[in-house]
Amino acid sequence: VQTCALPISRNDGAARLEFLTSERERIALDIGYNLVRWSEDHIASAAPLFINYGELSSAISFERDISETTSATATFSFSNAISSAPLRPQFDGLNDRQRYALEFGARHQVTEASGLAFRLGYERNLFRHAPSANNYSGLVFDVRFSGDVTEKTKFELAALRKTQLSAFNLEGGNARLISTGGAARLEHSFAEALKLGLSLNYQRLGFPVAIIGNSTASG
């Protein structure tokens, strides 16, 4: 159970099973559920636009060791979300959605002290009860490189692109956003009890569906 300063409760759980099909090949099954509920007492006057939702997610992955230093992966995932608007029941189900994604990736040990991992894929988001303009297909990726510059200095570089649901758009005019970003981090150890780190992060949020005038859609 996770709570925060906002009047919201979030409960999630997940399970993973892995099967060895050979010395070099593995299959994994994932399933999870995320339940989000807003406190109606707190949002009744200030923020009646928030929605409740529950999301069931699942995935099947195949992984193969190509060599001692390189592994390749392929993953198909599916999620189904059911939503409700506690204070505006006319919008119940408007943000119900399904997401399909197919991703391919690899992990490579570049040196004893550095490694590279990436995932590249295609996703399809379907909003069953919202205007069809909200449906989305696009590229997703996640790339990360980390390594030791020296014995006491570490370096990490990462980039990602993914879609996220916006919970403030009950009319369905802008039901999701696209997040694209990158990050770099440099860390140096001066002693066992003292480390200095410098991080640079960039994130861009895009709303590919135009905002509808005179609606709750926000972006």
PyMOL commands that place a pseudoatom at each C-alpha (Angstrom):
pseudoatom trace, name=CA, resn=VAL, resi=1, chain=A, elem=C, hetatm=0, pos=[0.000, 0.000, 0.000]
pseudoatom trace, name=CA, resn=GLN, resi=2, chain=A, elem=C, hetatm=0, pos=[1.375, 3.414, -0.956]
pseudoatom trace, name=CA, resn=THR, resi=3, chain=A, elem=C, hetatm=0, pos=[0.040, 6.762, 0.234]
pseudoatom trace, name=CA, resn=CYS, resi=4, chain=A, elem=C, hetatm=0, pos=[1.027, 10.381, -0.315]
pseudoatom trace, name=CA, resn=ALA, resi=5, chain=A, elem=C, hetatm=0, pos=[-0.030, 13.911, 0.655]
pseudoatom trace, name=CA, resn=LEU, resi=6, chain=A, elem=C, hetatm=0, pos=[-2.773, 13.894, -1.967]
pseudoatom trace, name=CA, resn=PRO, resi=7, chain=A, elem=C, hetatm=0, pos=[-6.134, 12.258, -1.087]
pseudoatom trace, name=CA, resn=ILE, resi=8, chain=A, elem=C, hetatm=0, pos=[-5.361, 9.073, -2.979]
pseudoatom trace, name=CA, resn=SER, resi=9, chain=A, elem=C, hetatm=0, pos=[-4.780, 5.417, -2.176]
pseudoatom trace, name=CA, resn=ARG, resi=10, chain=A, elem=C, hetatm=0, pos=[-2.794, 3.147, -4.465]
pseudoatom trace, name=CA, resn=ASN, resi=11, chain=A, elem=C, hetatm=0, pos=[-2.509, -0.606, -4.004]
pseudoatom trace, name=CA, resn=ASP, resi=12, chain=A, elem=C, hetatm=0, pos=[-0.526, -2.747, -6.407]
pseudoatom trace, name=CA, resn=GLY, resi=13, chain=A, elem=C, hetatm=0, pos=[0.854, -6.243, -6.533]
pseudoatom trace, name=CA, resn=ALA, resi=14, chain=A, elem=C, hetatm=0, pos=[2.739, -8.332, -9.055]
pseudoatom trace, name=CA, resn=ALA, resi=15, chain=A, elem=C, hetatm=0, pos=[4.073, -11.851, -9.525]
pseudoatom trace, name=CA, resn=ARG, resi=16, chain=A, elem=C, hetatm=0, pos=[6.665, -13.339, -11.882]
pseudoatom trace, name=CA, resn=LEU, resi=17, chain=A, elem=C, hetatm=0, pos=[7.398, -16.922, -12.866]
pseudoatom trace, name=CA, resn=GLU, resi=18, chain=A, elem=C, hetatm=0, pos=[10.534, -17.943, -14.732]
pseudoatom trace, name=CA, resn=PHE, resi=19, chain=A, elem=C, hetatm=0, pos=[11.132, -21.242, -16.524]
pseudoatom trace, name=CA, resn=LEU, resi=20, chain=A, elem=C, hetatm=0, pos=[14.466, -22.525, -17.806]
pseudoatom trace, name=CA, resn=THR, resi=21, chain=A, elem=C, hetatm=0, pos=[13.856, -24.223, -21.142]
pseudoatom trace, name=CA, resn=SER, resi=22, chain=A, elem=C, hetatm=0, pos=[17.557, -24.882, -21.757]
pseudoatom trace, name=CA, resn=GLU, resi=23, chain=A, elem=C, hetatm=0, pos=[20.947, -23.785, -20.481]
pseudoatom trace, name=CA, resn=ARG, resi=24, chain=A, elem=C, hetatm=0, pos=[20.717, -20.647, -22.601]
pseudoatom trace, name=CA, resn=GLU, resi=25, chain=A, elem=C, hetatm=0, pos=[16.981, -19.960, -22.867]
pseudoatom trace, name=CA, resn=ARG, resi=26, chain=A, elem=C, hetatm=0, pos=[14.362, -18.742, -20.384]
pseudoatom trace, name=CA, resn=ILE, resi=27, chain=A, elem=C, hetatm=0, pos=[10.648, -17.888, -20.454]
pseudoatom trace, name=CA, resn=ALA, resi=28, chain=A, elem=C, hetatm=0, pos=[9.056, -15.537, -17.931]
pseudoatom trace, name=CA, resn=LEU, resi=29, chain=A, elem=C, hetatm=0, pos=[5.393, -14.829, -17.153]
pseudoatom trace, name=CA, resn=ASP, resi=30, chain=A, elem=C, hetatm=0, pos=[4.369, -11.612, -15.383]
pseudoatom trace, name=CA, resn=ILE, resi=31, chain=A, elem=C, hetatm=0, pos=[1.010, -10.542, -13.981]
pseudoatom trace, name=CA, resn=GLY, resi=32, chain=A, elem=C, hetatm=0, pos=[0.107, -7.508, -11.896]
pseudoatom trace, name=CA, resn=TYR, resi=33, chain=A, elem=C, hetatm=0, pos=[-2.790, -5.383, -10.707]
pseudoatom trace, name=CA, resn=ASN, resi=34, chain=A, elem=C, hetatm=0, pos=[-2.865, -1.683, -9.781]
pseudoatom trace, name=CA, resn=LEU, resi=35, chain=A, elem=C, hetatm=0, pos=[-5.865, -0.163, -7.957]
pseudoatom trace, name=CA, resn=VAL, resi=36, chain=A, elem=C, hetatm=0, pos=[-6.166, 3.632, -7.547]
pseudoatom trace, name=CA, resn=ARG, resi=37, chain=A, elem=C, hetatm=0, pos=[-8.939, 5.343, -5.573]
pseudoatom trace, name=CA, resn=TRP, resi=38, chain=A, elem=C, hetatm=0, pos=[-9.490, 9.015, -4.745]
pseudoatom trace, name=CA, resn=SER, resi=39, chain=A, elem=C, hetatm=0, pos=[-11.060, 10.196, -1.488]
pseudoatom trace, name=CA, resn=GLU, resi=40, chain=A, elem=C, hetatm=0, pos=[-14.425, 11.700, -2.456]
pseudoatom trace, name=CA, resn=ASP, resi=41, chain=A, elem=C, hetatm=0, pos=[-14.549, 13.765, 0.756]
pseudoatom trace, name=CA, resn=HIS, resi=42, chain=A, elem=C, hetatm=0, pos=[-11.370, 15.623, -0.196]
pseudoatom trace, name=CA, resn=ILE, resi=43, chain=A, elem=C, hetatm=0, pos=[-11.971, 16.145, -3.912]
pseudoatom trace, name=CA, resn=ALA, resi=44, chain=A, elem=C, hetatm=0, pos=[-15.699, 16.976, -3.876]
pseudoatom trace, name=CA, resn=SER, resi=45, chain=A, elem=C, hetatm=0, pos=[-15.233, 20.761, -3.874]
pseudoatom trace, name=CA, resn=ALA, resi=46, chain=A, elem=C, hetatm=0, pos=[-11.679, 21.231, -5.121]
pseudoatom trace, name=CA, resn=ALA, resi=47, chain=A, elem=C, hetatm=0, pos=[-11.041, 18.659, -7.818]
pseudoatom trace, name=CA, resn=PRO, resi=48, chain=A, elem=C, hetatm=0, pos=[-14.101, 16.720, -9.051]
pseudoatom trace, name=CA, resn=LEU, resi=49, chain=A, elem=C, hetatm=0, pos=[-12.301, 15.698, -12.244]
pseudoatom trace, name=CA, resn=PHE, resi=50, chain=A, elem=C, hetatm=0, pos=[-10.166, 12.893, -10.817]
pseudoatom trace, name=CA, resn=ILE, resi=51, chain=A, elem=C, hetatm=0, pos=[-10.983, 9.332, -11.811]
pseudoatom trace, name=CA, resn=ASN, resi=52, chain=A, elem=C, hetatm=0, pos=[-10.659, 5.958, -10.122]
pseudoatom trace, name=CA, resn=TYR, resi=53, chain=A, elem=C, hetatm=0, pos=[-9.200, 3.062, -12.060]
pseudoatom trace, name=CA, resn=GLY, resi=54, chain=A, elem=C, hetatm=0, pos=[-7.982, -0.495, -11.802]
pseudoatom trace, name=CA, resn=GLU, resi=55, chain=A, elem=C, hetatm=0, pos=[-5.455, -1.949, -14.239]
pseudoatom trace, name=CA, resn=LEU, resi=56, chain=A, elem=C, hetatm=0, pos=[-4.601, -5.591, -14.866]
pseudoatom trace, name=CA, resn=SER, resi=57, chain=A, elem=C, hetatm=0, pos=[-1.292, -6.141, -16.664]
pseudoatom trace, name=CA, resn=SER, resi=58, chain=A, elem=C, hetatm=0, pos=[0.400, -9.250, -18.033]
pseudoatom trace, name=CA, resn=ALA, resi=59, chain=A, elem=C, hetatm=0, pos=[3.448, -10.141, -20.095]
pseudoatom trace, name=CA, resn=ILE, resi=60, chain=A, elem=C, hetatm=0, pos=[5.334, -13.079, -21.536]
pseudoatom trace, name=CA, resn=SER, resi=61, chain=A, elem=C, hetatm=0, pos=[9.059, -12.804, -22.226]
pseudoatom trace, name=CA, resn=PHE, resi=62, chain=A, elem=C, hetatm=0, pos=[11.628, -14.973, -23.979]
pseudoatom trace, name=CA, resn=GLU, resi=63, chain=A, elem=C, hetatm=0, pos=[15.330, -14.570, -23.267]
pseudoatom trace, name=CA, resn=ARG, resi=64, chain=A, elem=C, hetatm=0, pos=[18.321, -16.242, -24.892]
pseudoatom trace, name=CA, resn=ASP, resi=65, chain=A, elem=C, hetatm=0, pos=[22.016, -15.986, -24.068]
pseudoatom trace, name=CA, resn=ILE, resi=66, chain=A, elem=C, hetatm=0, pos=[23.748, -15.372, -27.384]
pseudoatom trace, name=CA, resn=SER, resi=67, chain=A, elem=C, hetatm=0, pos=[27.166, -15.446, -25.766]
pseudoatom trace, name=CA, resn=GLU, resi=68, chain=A, elem=C, hetatm=0, pos=[28.709, -15.211, -22.316]
pseudoatom trace, name=CA, resn=THR, resi=69, chain=A, elem=C, hetatm=0, pos=[28.350, -11.429, -22.449]
pseudoatom trace, name=CA, resn=THR, resi=70, chain=A, elem=C, hetatm=0, pos=[25.183, -10.864, -24.516]
pseudoatom trace, name=CA, resn=SER, resi=71, chain=A, elem=C, hetatm=0, pos=[21.521, -11.798, -23.979]
pseudoatom trace, name=CA, resn=ALA, resi=72, chain=A, elem=C, hetatm=0, pos=[18.591, -11.044, -26.291]
pseudoatom trace, name=CA, resn=THR, resi=73, chain=A, elem=C, hetatm=0, pos=[14.976, -10.630, -25.161]
pseudoatom trace, name=CA, resn=ALA, resi=74, chain=A, elem=C, hetatm=0, pos=[11.505, -10.433, -26.701]
pseudoatom trace, name=CA, resn=THR, resi=75, chain=A, elem=C, hetatm=0, pos=[8.411, -9.421, -24.712]
pseudoatom trace, name=CA, resn=PHE, resi=76, chain=A, elem=C, hetatm=0, pos=[4.706, -9.208, -25.484]
pseudoatom trace, name=CA, resn=SER, resi=77, chain=A, elem=C, hetatm=0, pos=[2.608, -7.357, -22.909]
pseudoatom trace, name=CA, resn=PHE, resi=78, chain=A, elem=C, hetatm=0, pos=[-1.087, -6.593, -22.498]
pseudoatom trace, name=CA, resn=SER, resi=79, chain=A, elem=C, hetatm=0, pos=[-2.929, -4.439, -19.973]
pseudoatom trace, name=CA, resn=ASN, resi=80, chain=A, elem=C, hetatm=0, pos=[-6.593, -3.663, -19.421]
pseudoatom trace, name=CA, resn=ALA, resi=81, chain=A, elem=C, hetatm=0, pos=[-7.836, -0.700, -17.358]
pseudoatom trace, name=CA, resn=ILE, resi=82, chain=A, elem=C, hetatm=0, pos=[-11.352, 0.031, -16.085]
pseudoatom trace, name=CA, resn=SER, resi=83, chain=A, elem=C, hetatm=0, pos=[-12.140, 3.553, -14.885]
pseudoatom trace, name=CA, resn=SER, resi=84, chain=A, elem=C, hetatm=0, pos=[-14.895, 5.457, -13.095]
pseudoatom trace, name=CA, resn=ALA, resi=85, chain=A, elem=C, hetatm=0, pos=[-15.527, 9.088, -12.181]
pseudoatom trace, name=CA, resn=PRO, resi=86, chain=A, elem=C, hetatm=0, pos=[-16.810, 9.074, -8.589]
pseudoatom trace, name=CA, resn=LEU, resi=87, chain=A, elem=C, hetatm=0, pos=[-18.339, 12.554, -8.731]
pseudoatom trace, name=CA, resn=ARG, resi=88, chain=A, elem=C, hetatm=0, pos=[-19.333, 12.603, -12.407]
pseudoatom trace, name=CA, resn=PRO, resi=89, chain=A, elem=C, hetatm=0, pos=[-20.863, 9.199, -13.177]
pseudoatom trace, name=CA, resn=GLN, resi=90, chain=A, elem=C, hetatm=0, pos=[-21.744, 10.274, -16.714]
pseudoatom trace, name=CA, resn=PHE, resi=91, chain=A, elem=C, hetatm=0, pos=[-18.051, 9.760, -17.498]
pseudoatom trace, name=CA, resn=ASP, resi=92, chain=A, elem=C, hetatm=0, pos=[-17.763, 6.265, -16.014]
pseudoatom trace, name=CA, resn=GLY, resi=93, chain=A, elem=C, hetatm=0, pos=[-15.749, 4.076, -18.339]
pseudoatom trace, name=CA, resn=LEU, resi=94, chain=A, elem=C, hetatm=0, pos=[-14.581, 6.902, -20.591]
pseudoatom trace, name=CA, resn=ASN, resi=95, chain=A, elem=C, hetatm=0, pos=[-10.927, 6.171, -19.841]
pseudoatom trace, name=CA, resn=ASP, resi=96, chain=A, elem=C, hetatm=0, pos=[-11.283, 2.393, -20.124]
pseudoatom trace, name=CA, resn=ARG, resi=97, chain=A, elem=C, hetatm=0, pos=[-8.345, 1.312, -22.223]
pseudoatom trace, name=CA, resn=GLN, resi=98, chain=A, elem=C, hetatm=0, pos=[-6.303, -1.602, -23.515]
pseudoatom trace, name=CA, resn=ARG, resi=99, chain=A, elem=C, hetatm=0, pos=[-2.601, -1.540, -24.311]
pseudoatom trace, name=CA, resn=TYR, resi=100, chain=A, elem=C, hetatm=0, pos=[-0.711, -4.025, -26.496]
pseudoatom trace, name=CA, resn=ALA, resi=101, chain=A, elem=C, hetatm=0, pos=[3.073, -3.854, -26.826]
pseudoatom trace, name=CA, resn=LEU, resi=102, chain=A, elem=C, hetatm=0, pos=[5.794, -5.891, -28.515]
pseudoatom trace, name=CA, resn=GLU, resi=103, chain=A, elem=C, hetatm=0, pos=[9.374, -5.138, -27.473]
pseudoatom trace, name=CA, resn=PHE, resi=104, chain=A, elem=C, hetatm=0, pos=[12.789, -6.491, -28.415]
pseudoatom trace, name=CA, resn=GLY, resi=105, chain=A, elem=C, hetatm=0, pos=[15.955, -5.847, -26.460]
pseudoatom trace, name=CA, resn=ALA, resi=106, chain=A, elem=C, hetatm=0, pos=[19.385, -6.964, -25.396]
pseudoatom trace, name=CA, resn=ARG, resi=107, chain=A, elem=C, hetatm=0, pos=[21.899, -6.746, -22.559]
pseudoatom trace, name=CA, resn=HIS, resi=108, chain=A, elem=C, hetatm=0, pos=[25.624, -6.642, -23.250]
pseudoatom trace, name=CA, resn=GLN, resi=109, chain=A, elem=C, hetatm=0, pos=[28.540, -6.673, -20.833]
pseudoatom trace, name=CA, resn=VAL, resi=110, chain=A, elem=C, hetatm=0, pos=[30.935, -4.282, -22.580]
pseudoatom trace, name=CA, resn=THR, resi=111, chain=A, elem=C, hetatm=0, pos=[33.771, -4.691, -20.069]
pseudoatom trace, name=CA, resn=GLU, resi=112, chain=A, elem=C, hetatm=0, pos=[34.062, -6.105, -16.565]
pseudoatom trace, name=CA, resn=ALA, resi=113, chain=A, elem=C, hetatm=0, pos=[32.957, -2.715, -15.234]
pseudoatom trace, name=CA, resn=SER, resi=114, chain=A, elem=C, hetatm=0, pos=[30.451, -1.512, -17.850]
pseudoatom trace, name=CA, resn=GLY, resi=115, chain=A, elem=C, hetatm=0, pos=[27.254, -2.712, -19.481]
pseudoatom trace, name=CA, resn=LEU, resi=116, chain=A, elem=C, hetatm=0, pos=[24.626, -1.690, -22.035]
pseudoatom trace, name=CA, resn=ALA, resi=117, chain=A, elem=C, hetatm=0, pos=[20.915, -2.567, -22.070]
pseudoatom trace, name=CA, resn=PHE, resi=118, chain=A, elem=C, hetatm=0, pos=[18.131, -1.481, -24.417]
pseudoatom trace, name=CA, resn=ARG, resi=119, chain=A, elem=C, hetatm=0, pos=[14.528, -2.217, -25.318]
pseudoatom trace, name=CA, resn=LEU, resi=120, chain=A, elem=C, hetatm=0, pos=[12.810, -1.085, -28.504]
pseudoatom trace, name=CA, resn=GLY, resi=121, chain=A, elem=C, hetatm=0, pos=[9.191, -1.751, -29.366]
pseudoatom trace, name=CA, resn=TYR, resi=122, chain=A, elem=C, hetatm=0, pos=[5.802, -0.780, -30.710]
pseudoatom trace, name=CA, resn=GLU, resi=123, chain=A, elem=C, hetatm=0, pos=[2.653, -0.188, -28.701]
pseudoatom trace, name=CA, resn=ARG, resi=124, chain=A, elem=C, hetatm=0, pos=[-1.053, 0.196, -29.441]
pseudoatom trace, name=CA, resn=ASN, resi=125, chain=A, elem=C, hetatm=0, pos=[-3.419, 1.977, -27.017]
pseudoatom trace, name=CA, resn=LEU, resi=126, chain=A, elem=C, hetatm=0, pos=[-7.176, 1.619, -27.486]
pseudoatom trace, name=CA, resn=PHE, resi=127, chain=A, elem=C, hetatm=0, pos=[-9.696, 3.717, -25.524]
pseudoatom trace, name=CA, resn=ARG, resi=128, chain=A, elem=C, hetatm=0, pos=[-12.892, 1.741, -25.842]
pseudoatom trace, name=CA, resn=HIS, resi=129, chain=A, elem=C, hetatm=0, pos=[-15.391, 4.440, -24.855]
pseudoatom trace, name=CA, resn=ALA, resi=130, chain=A, elem=C, hetatm=0, pos=[-13.543, 7.658, -25.733]
pseudoatom trace, name=CA, resn=PRO, resi=131, chain=A, elem=C, hetatm=0, pos=[-13.410, 9.365, -29.147]
pseudoatom trace, name=CA, resn=SER, resi=132, chain=A, elem=C, hetatm=0, pos=[-11.338, 7.358, -31.618]
pseudoatom trace, name=CA, resn=ALA, resi=133, chain=A, elem=C, hetatm=0, pos=[-8.816, 10.216, -31.901]
pseudoatom trace, name=CA, resn=ASN, resi=134, chain=A, elem=C, hetatm=0, pos=[-7.462, 9.119, -28.533]
pseudoatom trace, name=CA, resn=ASN, resi=135, chain=A, elem=C, hetatm=0, pos=[-6.310, 5.727, -29.864]
pseudoatom trace, name=CA, resn=TYR, resi=136, chain=A, elem=C, hetatm=0, pos=[-2.568, 5.716, -30.302]
pseudoatom trace, name=CA, resn=SER, resi=137, chain=A, elem=C, hetatm=0, pos=[0.170, 3.631, -31.886]
pseudoatom trace, name=CA, resn=GLY, resi=138, chain=A, elem=C, hetatm=0, pos=[3.825, 4.472, -31.588]
pseudoatom trace, name=CA, resn=LEU, resi=139, chain=A, elem=C, hetatm=0, pos=[7.419, 3.722, -30.738]
pseudoatom trace, name=CA, resn=VAL, resi=140, chain=A, elem=C, hetatm=0, pos=[8.650, 2.999, -27.207]
pseudoatom trace, name=CA, resn=PHE, resi=141, chain=A, elem=C, hetatm=0, pos=[12.261, 2.561, -26.144]
pseudoatom trace, name=CA, resn=ASP, resi=142, chain=A, elem=C, hetatm=0, pos=[14.498, 2.407, -23.109]
pseudoatom trace, name=CA, resn=VAL, resi=143, chain=A, elem=C, hetatm=0, pos=[18.303, 2.591, -23.363]
pseudoatom trace, name=CA, resn=ARG, resi=144, chain=A, elem=C, hetatm=0, pos=[20.821, 2.561, -20.499]
pseudoatom trace, name=CA, resn=PHE, resi=145, chain=A, elem=C, hetatm=0, pos=[24.624, 2.465, -20.358]
pseudoatom trace, name=CA, resn=SER, resi=146, chain=A, elem=C, hetatm=0, pos=[26.620, 2.344, -17.149]
pseudoatom trace, name=CA, resn=GLY, resi=147, chain=A, elem=C, hetatm=0, pos=[30.284, 1.862, -16.428]
pseudoatom trace, name=CA, resn=ASP, resi=148, chain=A, elem=C, hetatm=0, pos=[33.338, 2.800, -14.399]
pseudoatom trace, name=CA, resn=VAL, resi=149, chain=A, elem=C, hetatm=0, pos=[35.386, 5.674, -15.797]
pseudoatom trace, name=CA, resn=THR, resi=150, chain=A, elem=C, hetatm=0, pos=[38.043, 5.005, -13.162]
pseudoatom trace, name=CA, resn=GLU, resi=151, chain=A, elem=C, hetatm=0, pos=[38.193, 2.857, -10.050]
pseudoatom trace, name=CA, resn=LYS, resi=152, chain=A, elem=C, hetatm=0, pos=[36.404, 5.598, -8.086]
pseudoatom trace, name=CA, resn=THR, resi=153, chain=A, elem=C, hetatm=0, pos=[34.281, 7.247, -10.794]
pseudoatom trace, name=CA, resn=LYS, resi=154, chain=A, elem=C, hetatm=0, pos=[31.081, 5.834, -12.270]
pseudoatom trace, name=CA, resn=PHE, resi=155, chain=A, elem=C, hetatm=0, pos=[29.130, 7.084, -15.276]
pseudoatom trace, name=CA, resn=GLU, resi=156, chain=A, elem=C, hetatm=0, pos=[25.555, 6.331, -16.410]
pseudoatom trace, name=CA, resn=LEU, resi=157, chain=A, elem=C, hetatm=0, pos=[23.609, 7.457, -19.479]
pseudoatom trace, name=CA, resn=ALA, resi=158, chain=A, elem=C, hetatm=0, pos=[19.919, 6.694, -20.115]
pseudoatom trace, name=CA, resn=ALA, resi=159, chain=A, elem=C, hetatm=0, pos=[17.072, 7.603, -22.472]
pseudoatom trace, name=CA, resn=LEU, resi=160, chain=A, elem=C, hetatm=0, pos=[13.424, 6.554, -22.767]
pseudoatom trace, name=CA, resn=ARG, resi=161, chain=A, elem=C, hetatm=0, pos=[10.183, 7.144, -24.602]
pseudoatom trace, name=CA, resn=LYS, resi=162, chain=A, elem=C, hetatm=0, pos=[6.796, 5.920, -23.346]
pseudoatom trace, name=CA, resn=THR, resi=163, chain=A, elem=C, hetatm=0, pos=[3.141, 6.884, -23.169]
pseudoatom trace, name=CA, resn=GLN, resi=164, chain=A, elem=C, hetatm=0, pos=[1.278, 7.675, -19.969]
pseudoatom trace, name=CA, resn=LEU, resi=165, chain=A, elem=C, hetatm=0, pos=[-2.391, 8.125, -19.116]
pseudoatom trace, name=CA, resn=SER, resi=166, chain=A, elem=C, hetatm=0, pos=[-3.589, 11.569, -18.108]
pseudoatom trace, name=CA, resn=ALA, resi=167, chain=A, elem=C, hetatm=0, pos=[-6.295, 11.315, -15.424]
pseudoatom trace, name=CA, resn=PHE, resi=168, chain=A, elem=C, hetatm=0, pos=[-7.684, 14.823, -15.931]
pseudoatom trace, name=CA, resn=ASN, resi=169, chain=A, elem=C, hetatm=0, pos=[-9.493, 14.485, -19.254]
pseudoatom trace, name=CA, resn=LEU, resi=170, chain=A, elem=C, hetatm=0, pos=[-12.928, 13.059, -18.706]
pseudoatom trace, name=CA, resn=GLU, resi=171, chain=A, elem=C, hetatm=0, pos=[-14.301, 14.164, -22.073]
pseudoatom trace, name=CA, resn=GLY, resi=172, chain=A, elem=C, hetatm=0, pos=[-11.593, 12.085, -23.716]
pseudoatom trace, name=CA, resn=GLY, resi=173, chain=A, elem=C, hetatm=0, pos=[-10.069, 14.989, -25.616]
pseudoatom trace, name=CA, resn=ASN, resi=174, chain=A, elem=C, hetatm=0, pos=[-6.550, 14.297, -24.432]
pseudoatom trace, name=CA, resn=ALA, resi=175, chain=A, elem=C, hetatm=0, pos=[-6.468, 10.980, -22.627]
pseudoatom trace, name=CA, resn=ARG, resi=176, chain=A, elem=C, hetatm=0, pos=[-2.706, 10.392, -22.656]
pseudoatom trace, name=CA, resn=LEU, resi=177, chain=A, elem=C, hetatm=0, pos=[0.673, 12.042, -22.938]
pseudoatom trace, name=CA, resn=ILE, resi=178, chain=A, elem=C, hetatm=0, pos=[3.986, 10.970, -24.452]
pseudoatom trace, name=CA, resn=SER, resi=179, chain=A, elem=C, hetatm=0, pos=[7.071, 11.173, -22.257]
pseudoatom trace, name=CA, resn=THR, resi=180, chain=A, elem=C, hetatm=0, pos=[10.508, 11.409, -23.907]
pseudoatom trace, name=CA, resn=GLY, resi=181, chain=A, elem=C, hetatm=0, pos=[13.626, 12.040, -21.881]
pseudoatom trace, name=CA, resn=GLY, resi=182, chain=A, elem=C, hetatm=0, pos=[17.233, 11.409, -21.113]
pseudoatom trace, name=CA, resn=ALA, resi=183, chain=A, elem=C, hetatm=0, pos=[19.550, 11.444, -18.115]
pseudoatom trace, name=CA, resn=ALA, resi=184, chain=A, elem=C, hetatm=0, pos=[23.259, 11.418, -17.352]
pseudoatom trace, name=CA, resn=ARG, resi=185, chain=A, elem=C, hetatm=0, pos=[24.950, 10.850, -14.002]
pseudoatom trace, name=CA, resn=LEU, resi=186, chain=A, elem=C, hetatm=0, pos=[28.548, 11.065, -12.869]
pseudoatom trace, name=CA, resn=GLU, resi=187, chain=A, elem=C, hetatm=0, pos=[29.534, 9.835, -9.399]
pseudoatom trace, name=CA, resn=HIS, resi=188, chain=A, elem=C, hetatm=0, pos=[32.931, 9.980, -7.688]
pseudoatom trace, name=CA, resn=SER, resi=189, chain=A, elem=C, hetatm=0, pos=[33.975, 8.372, -4.413]
pseudoatom trace, name=CA, resn=PHE, resi=190, chain=A, elem=C, hetatm=0, pos=[36.374, 10.465, -2.373]
pseudoatom trace, name=CA, resn=ALA, resi=191, chain=A, elem=C, hetatm=0, pos=[36.320, 8.017, 0.537]
pseudoatom trace, name=CA, resn=GLU, resi=192, chain=A, elem=C, hetatm=0, pos=[34.249, 5.122, 1.838]
pseudoatom trace, name=CA, resn=ALA, resi=193, chain=A, elem=C, hetatm=0, pos=[31.920, 7.568, 3.605]
pseudoatom trace, name=CA, resn=LEU, resi=194, chain=A, elem=C, hetatm=0, pos=[31.894, 10.369, 1.003]
pseudoatom trace, name=CA, resn=LYS, resi=195, chain=A, elem=C, hetatm=0, pos=[30.577, 10.387, -2.561]
pseudoatom trace, name=CA, resn=LEU, resi=196, chain=A, elem=C, hetatm=0, pos=[29.768, 13.279, -4.881]
pseudoatom trace, name=CA, resn=GLY, resi=197, chain=A, elem=C, hetatm=0, pos=[27.245, 12.859, -7.694]
pseudoatom trace, name=CA, resn=LEU, resi=198, chain=A, elem=C, hetatm=0, pos=[26.177, 15.131, -10.550]
pseudoatom trace, name=CA, resn=SER, resi=199, chain=A, elem=C, hetatm=0, pos=[22.998, 14.390, -12.544]
pseudoatom trace, name=CA, resn=LEU, resi=200, chain=A, elem=C, hetatm=0, pos=[21.522, 16.033, -15.634]
pseudoatom trace, name=CA, resn=ASN, resi=201, chain=A, elem=C, hetatm=0, pos=[17.941, 15.147, -16.618]
pseudoatom trace, name=CA, resn=TYR, resi=202, chain=A, elem=C, hetatm=0, pos=[15.665, 16.190, -19.458]
pseudoatom trace, name=CA, resn=GLN, resi=203, chain=A, elem=C, hetatm=0, pos=[12.007, 15.288, -19.998]
pseudoatom trace, name=CA, resn=ARG, resi=204, chain=A, elem=C, hetatm=0, pos=[9.524, 16.422, -22.615]
pseudoatom trace, name=CA, resn=LEU, resi=205, chain=A, elem=C, hetatm=0, pos=[5.783, 15.765, -22.272]
pseudoatom trace, name=CA, resn=GLY, resi=206, chain=A, elem=C, hetatm=0, pos=[3.751, 15.897, -25.462]
pseudoatom trace, name=CA, resn=PHE, resi=207, chain=A, elem=C, hetatm=0, pos=[-0.021, 15.771, -25.884]
pseudoatom trace, name=CA, resn=PRO, resi=208, chain=A, elem=C, hetatm=0, pos=[-0.672, 14.471, -29.405]
pseudoatom trace, name=CA, resn=VAL, resi=209, chain=A, elem=C, hetatm=0, pos=[-4.450, 15.044, -29.283]
pseudoatom trace, name=CA, resn=ALA, resi=210, chain=A, elem=C, hetatm=0, pos=[-5.552, 18.670, -29.458]
pseudoatom trace, name=CA, resn=ILE, resi=211, chain=A, elem=C, hetatm=0, pos=[-7.181, 20.067, -26.318]
pseudoatom trace, name=CA, resn=ILE, resi=212, chain=A, elem=C, hetatm=0, pos=[-10.960, 20.437, -26.618]
pseudoatom trace, name=CA, resn=GLY, resi=213, chain=A, elem=C, hetatm=0, pos=[-12.278, 23.881, -25.787]
pseudoatom trace, name=CA, resn=ASN, resi=214, chain=A, elem=C, hetatm=0, pos=[-14.737, 24.322, -22.913]
pseudoatom trace, name=CA, resn=SER, resi=215, chain=A, elem=C, hetatm=0, pos=[-13.929, 20.896, -21.496]
pseudoatom trace, name=CA, resn=THR, resi=216, chain=A, elem=C, hetatm=0, pos=[-11.990, 19.466, -18.580]
pseudoatom trace, name=CA, resn=ALA, resi=217, chain=A, elem=C, hetatm=0, pos=[-9.184, 18.405, -20.931]
pseudoatom trace, name=CA, resn=SER, resi=218, chain=A, elem=C, hetatm=0, pos=[-5.901, 19.867, -19.719]
pseudoatom trace, name=CA, resn=GLY, resi=219, chain=A, elem=C, hetatm=0, pos=[-2.388, 19.748, -21.037]
for i in range(1, 219): cmd.bond("trace and resi %d" % i, "trace and resi %d" % (i + 1))
show_as sticks, trace
zoom trace
